C-alpha cells in the first residue's frame, strides 16, 4: 500500500490480475435548527470521523496493517471498476462493473494506514466543521456525498482497474465547495488559506506516485459545481429545500454515471 495526501491506489490489488461573513444567531437557528452548530460542534463531521476510525479498526481486524491498511475489507469494499482475485484454484470477478455498486461509497471510508487516515480526518475536520456550521447538517451531508460520488466517477473515467480507497473525493469536494462559496461572496480564497491548501494538495496529487488523480480532480470539480449551484439557488430566493435537493440530484446522477463508466473498464473514457 502507498499512502497519499487524501487518497491512494493499491498497486498489489489493482488491475485485472489477482491481487463569508458571520451570520446572526437567528439566521443559524433558522437554517440548522441546532444550537450545537452555533457552538461549532458539527455533529455530521464528527460522526464521519468516528465512522472512518471504526472502519479502520475493522480493517486491522480483517488482516490489514497499521502502516498500510489493506486486508480483506479493502478487497471487498474498495473502489474498482473491474478486478480479479484468486482464491485457491478459483478466480472471483469483482468491481462496480460486476454489480458491486456499494463500492462507490464504501471506498471513501477505507484508508491505507494510520497516517493516511489521520491526514484525511484532519482535513475533514478543518474544512467540514466550518462548512457544516454555515450550511447546516442536511445540506452539508449532501455536499459530502455529492463530492464523494464525483470522485468515484473520476476514478472510473481515468483508472477503473486500480483499487482505490480514501476520502479523496469528499475532502477535495469540500475544498472546492468552500472556494466556490467564498468567491461568490466576494471573499478571496487566498486570504482565508483554503486556496493555498488546495494548491498544495493538487501538487501532491501530481507529484507523488500511486495517487488517485481521478478521485481528487473528480471530487474537486464536483465540489466546485455543487458550491456554485447551492449558492445560486439561495441567491435566487428559492426555498431552502431546493438548494438542499441539488446535492441529492447531483449524487444520484454521479452514481449512475459511475456505474455506466465502470462498464467500460476495458476502455476507460479518459484513461
QUIKA-V841501 format. One record per pair of residues at least 12 apart in sequence whose C-alpha atoms are under 10 Angstrom apart, sorted by the first residue. I is the first residue (numbers start at 1). GAP is how many residues later the second one is. Records with the same first field share a line. If there is no record, write none. Layout:
I = GAP / GAP
This chain:
1 = 12 / 64 / 66 / 67 / 68 / 69 / 110 / 111 / 112 / 209
2 = 65 / 66 / 67 / 110 / 111 / 114 / 206 / 207 / 208 / 209
3 = 64 / 65 / 66 / 108 / 109 / 110 / 111 / 112 / 113 / 114 / 162 / 163 / 205 / 206 / 207 / 208
4 = 107 / 108 / 109 / 111 / 112 / 113 / 115 / 116 / 162 / 164 / 197 / 200 / 201 / 204 / 205 / 206 / 207 / 208
5 = 110 / 111 / 112 / 114 / 115 / 118 / 161 / 162 / 163 / 195 / 196 / 197 / 198 / 199 / 200 / 203 / 206 / 207 / 211
6 = 105 / 106 / 110 / 111 / 112 / 113 / 114 / 115 / 117 / 118 / 159 / 160 / 161 / 162 / 163 / 164 / 165 / 166 / 195 / 198 / 199 / 205 / 206 / 209 / 210
7 = 101 / 103 / 104 / 105 / 109 / 110 / 112 / 113 / 157 / 158 / 159 / 160 / 161 / 162 / 164 / 198 / 203 / 204 / 205 / 206 / 208 / 209
8 = 103 / 104 / 108 / 154 / 155 / 156 / 157 / 158 / 159 / 160 / 197 / 200 / 201 / 202 / 203 / 204 / 205 / 207 / 208
9 = 69 / 70 / 71 / 103 / 150 / 152 / 153 / 154 / 155 / 156 / 157 / 200 / 201 / 202 / 203 / 204
10 = 58 / 59 / 60 / 64 / 65 / 68 / 102 / 152 / 153 / 154 / 155 / 200 / 201 / 202
11 = 151 / 152 / 153 / 199
12 = 58 / 150 / 151
13 = 57 / 61 / 62 / 65 / 67 / 70 / 71 / 72 / 148 / 149 / 150 / 151
14 = 61 / 65 / 66 / 67 / 68 / 69 / 70 / 71 / 145 / 146 / 147 / 148 / 149 / 150
15 = 65 / 66 / 67 / 68 / 69 / 70 / 144 / 145 / 146 / 147 / 148 / 250
16 = 65 / 66 / 67 / 68 / 69 / 77 / 78 / 145 / 146 / 249 / 250
17 = 66 / 67 / 68 / 69 / 74 / 144
18 = 65 / 66 / 67 / 68 / 69 / 73 / 74 / 75
19 = 56 / 64 / 65 / 66 / 67 / 68 / 144
20 = 114 / 158 / 161 / 162 / 163 / 164 / 165 / 166 / 167 / 168 / 172
21 = 113 / 161 / 164 / 165 / 166
22 = 112
23 = 15 / 111
24 = 14
25 = 13
26 = 12
27 = 107
28 = 105 / 106 / 107 / 108
29 = 107
30 = 106
31 = 102 / 103 / 104 / 105 / 106 / 108 / 209
32 = 100 / 101 / 102 / 103 / 104 / 105 / 106 / 107
33 = 103 / 104
34 = 99 / 102 / 103
36 = 97
37 = 92 / 93 / 95 / 96 / 97 / 98 / 99 / 100
38 = 95 / 96
39 = 94
40 = 89 / 90 / 91 / 92 / 93 / 94
41 = 88 / 89 / 91 / 92
42 = 83 / 86 / 87 / 88 / 89 / 90 / 91 / 92 / 94 / 95 / 98
43 = 86 / 89 / 90 / 93 / 94
44 = 84 / 85 / 88 / 92 / 93 / 94 / 96 / 97 / 100
45 = 76 / 79 / 80 / 81 / 82 / 83 / 84 / 85 / 86 / 87 / 88 / 92 / 95 / 96 / 99
46 = 75 / 78 / 79 / 82 / 83
48 = 61 / 73 / 76 / 77 / 80 / 93 / 96
49 = 60 / 68 / 69 / 71 / 72 / 73 / 75 / 76
50 = 71
51 = 58
52 = 56 / 57 / 58 / 59 / 65 / 66 / 68 / 69 / 114 / 115
53 = 56 / 57 / 58 / 61 / 64 / 65 / 68
54 = 55 / 56
55 = 18 / 51 / 54 / 55 / 56
56 = 13 / 14 / 17 / 53 / 54 / 55 / 56 / 57 / 58 / 61
57 = 12 / 57
58 = 13 / 14 / 15 / 52
59 = 12 / 13 / 14 / 15 / 51 / 52 / 53 / 54
60 = 12 / 13 / 53
61 = 12
62 = 12
64 = 48 / 49
65 = 47 / 48 / 49
66 = 45 / 46 / 47 / 48 / 49
67 = 44 / 45 / 46 / 47 / 48 / 49
68 = 43 / 44 / 45 / 46 / 47 / 48
69 = 41 / 42 / 43 / 44 / 45 / 47 / 48 / 96
70 = 40 / 41 / 42 / 43 / 95
71 = 41
73 = 33 / 34 / 37
74 = 29 / 32 / 33 / 35 / 36 / 37 / 38 / 89 / 90 / 91
75 = 19 / 20 / 28 / 32 / 88 / 89
76 = 18 / 19 / 24 / 26 / 27 / 30 / 31
77 = 17 / 18 / 23 / 24 / 25 / 26 / 27 / 28 / 29 / 30 / 31 / 32 / 33 / 86 / 87 / 88
78 = 17 / 18 / 24 / 25 / 26 / 27 / 28 / 29 / 30 / 31 / 32 / 33 / 84 / 85 / 86 / 87 / 88
79 = 16 / 17 / 21 / 22 / 23 / 24 / 25 / 26 / 27 / 28 / 29 / 31 / 73 / 76 / 77 / 81 / 82 / 83 / 84 / 85 / 86 / 87
80 = 14 / 15 / 16 / 17 / 18 / 20 / 21 / 23 / 24 / 27 / 72 / 75 / 76 / 79 / 80 / 81 / 82 / 83 / 84 / 85 / 182 / 185
81 = 13 / 14 / 15 / 16 / 17 / 18 / 19 / 20 / 22 / 23 / 71 / 74 / 75 / 76 / 78 / 79 / 80 / 81 / 82 / 83 / 177 / 178 / 180 / 181 / 182 / 183 / 184 / 185 / 187
82 = 12 / 13 / 14 / 15 / 16 / 17 / 18 / 74 / 78 / 79 / 80 / 81 / 180 / 181 / 182 / 183 / 184
83 = 12 / 13 / 14 / 15 / 77 / 78 / 79 / 80 / 182
84 = 77
95 = 65 / 66 / 68 / 167 / 168 / 170
96 = 60 / 64 / 162 / 163 / 164 / 165 / 166 / 167 / 169
97 = 63 / 161 / 162 / 163 / 164 / 165 / 166 / 167 / 168
98 = 161 / 164 / 165
99 = 160 / 163 / 164
100 = 159
101 = 154 / 155 / 157 / 158 / 161
103 = 49 / 61 / 62
104 = 44 / 45 / 46 / 47 / 48 / 49 / 51 / 52 / 61 / 150 / 151 / 154 / 155
105 = 40 / 43 / 44 / 46 / 47 / 60 / 62 / 150
106 = 42 / 59 / 60 / 61
107 = 41 / 45 / 56 / 57 / 58 / 59 / 60 / 61
108 = 37 / 40 / 41 / 43 / 44 / 56 / 57 / 58 / 59 / 60 / 61 / 62 / 63
109 = 56 / 57 / 58 / 59
110 = 54 / 55 / 56 / 57
111 = 53 / 54 / 55 / 56
112 = 52 / 53 / 54
116 = 50 / 51
117 = 49 / 50
120 = 46 / 47 / 48 / 50 / 51
121 = 46 / 50
123 = 44 / 48 / 49 / 51 / 52 / 74
124 = 20 / 43 / 46 / 47 / 48 / 50 / 51
125 = 46
127 = 44 / 45 / 47 / 48 / 51 / 67
128 = 12 / 13 / 15 / 16 / 42 / 43 / 46 / 47 / 50
130 = 48
131 = 12 / 43 / 44 / 46 / 47 / 50
135 = 95 / 109
136 = 108
138 = 103 / 106 / 107
139 = 91 / 101 / 102 / 104 / 105 / 106 / 107 / 108 / 109
140 = 34 / 104 / 107
141 = 103 / 106 / 107
142 = 84 / 102 / 103 / 104 / 105 / 106 / 107 / 108 / 109
143 = 27 / 30 / 31 / 34 / 79 / 80 / 83 / 84 / 87 / 101 / 103 / 104 / 105 / 107 / 108
144 = 23 / 25 / 26 / 27 / 28 / 29 / 30 / 33 / 75 / 79 / 103 / 107
145 = 24 / 25 / 28 / 74 / 78 / 102 / 103 / 105 / 106 / 107 / 109 / 110
146 = 23 / 24 / 27 / 28 / 73 / 76 / 77 / 79 / 80 / 100 / 101 / 102 / 103 / 104 / 105 / 106 / 107 / 108 / 109
147 = 20 / 21 / 22 / 23 / 24 / 25 / 26 / 27 / 28 / 29 / 30 / 68 / 69 / 71 / 72 / 73 / 74 / 75 / 76 / 77 / 78 / 79 / 100 / 103 / 104 / 107
148 = 18 / 19 / 20 / 21 / 22 / 23 / 24 / 25 / 26 / 67 / 68 / 70 / 71 / 72 / 74 / 75 / 103 / 106 / 107
149 = 20 / 21 / 24 / 66 / 69 / 70 / 73 / 101 / 102 / 103 / 104 / 105 / 106 / 107 / 108 / 109
150 = 19 / 20 / 23 / 64 / 65 / 66 / 67 / 68 / 69 / 70 / 71 / 72 / 73 / 100 / 101 / 103 / 104 / 105 / 107 / 108
151 = 16 / 17 / 18 / 19 / 20 / 21 / 22 / 61 / 62 / 63 / 64 / 65 / 66 / 67 / 68 / 69 / 70 / 71 / 72 / 103 / 107
152 = 12 / 13 / 16 / 17 / 18 / 60 / 62 / 63 / 64 / 66 / 67 / 102 / 103 / 105 / 106 / 107 / 110
153 = 16 / 61 / 62 / 64 / 65 / 66 / 69 / 101 / 102 / 103 / 104 / 105 / 106 / 107 / 108 / 109
154 = 15 / 58 / 59 / 60 / 61 / 62 / 63 / 64 / 65 / 66 / 67 / 68 / 100 / 103 / 104 / 107 / 116
155 = 14 / 57 / 58 / 59 / 60 / 61 / 62 / 63 / 64 / 103 / 106 / 107 / 113 / 115 / 116
156 = 58 / 59 / 62 / 101 / 102 / 103 / 104 / 105 / 106 / 107 / 108 / 109 / 112 / 113 / 114 / 115
157 = 57 / 58 / 61 / 100 / 101 / 103 / 104 / 105 / 107 / 108 / 110 / 111 / 112 / 113 / 114
158 = 54 / 55 / 56 / 57 / 60 / 103 / 107 / 109 / 110 / 111 / 112 / 113
159 = 53 / 54 / 55 / 56 / 103 / 106 / 108 / 109 / 110 / 111 / 112
160 = 54 / 98 / 101 / 102 / 103 / 104 / 105 / 106 / 107 / 108 / 109 / 111
161 = 101 / 104 / 105 / 107
162 = 48 / 50
163 = 49
164 = 46 / 47 / 48 / 51
165 = 47 / 50
166 = 46 / 49
167 = 48 / 49 / 52
168 = 43 / 44 / 45 / 46 / 47 / 48 / 49 / 50 / 51 / 52
169 = 43 / 45 / 46 / 47 / 48 / 49 / 50 / 51 / 52 / 53 / 54
170 = 45 / 46 / 48 / 49 / 50 / 52 / 53
171 = 45 / 48 / 49 / 52
172 = 26 / 29 / 30 / 43 / 44 / 45 / 46 / 47 / 48 / 49 / 50 / 51 / 52
173 = 42 / 43 / 44 / 45 / 46 / 47 / 48 / 49 / 50 / 51 / 52 / 53 / 54
174 = 45 / 46 / 48 / 49 / 50 / 52 / 53
175 = 19 / 20 / 22 / 23 / 44 / 45 / 46 / 48 / 49 / 52
176 = 18 / 19 / 22 / 41 / 43 / 44 / 45 / 46 / 47 / 48 / 49 / 50 / 51 / 52
177 = 42 / 43 / 44 / 45 / 46 / 47 / 48 / 49 / 50 / 51 / 52 / 53 / 54
178 = 16 / 17 / 45 / 46 / 48 / 49 / 50
179 = 13 / 15 / 16 / 19 / 41 / 44 / 45 / 48 / 49
180 = 43 / 44 / 45 / 46 / 47 / 48 / 49 / 50 / 51
181 = 43 / 45 / 46 / 47 / 48 / 49 / 50 / 51
182 = 12 / 45 / 46
183 = 45
184 = 43 / 44 / 47 / 48
185 = 46
198 = 22
201 = 15
202 = 14 / 15 / 18
205 = 12
214 = 56 / 57
222 = 25 / 28 / 29 / 32
223 = 24
225 = 22 / 25
226 = 17 / 20 / 21 / 24 / 25
227 = 19 / 20
229 = 14 / 17 / 18
230 = 12 / 13 / 14 / 15 / 16 / 17
231 = 12
233 = 13
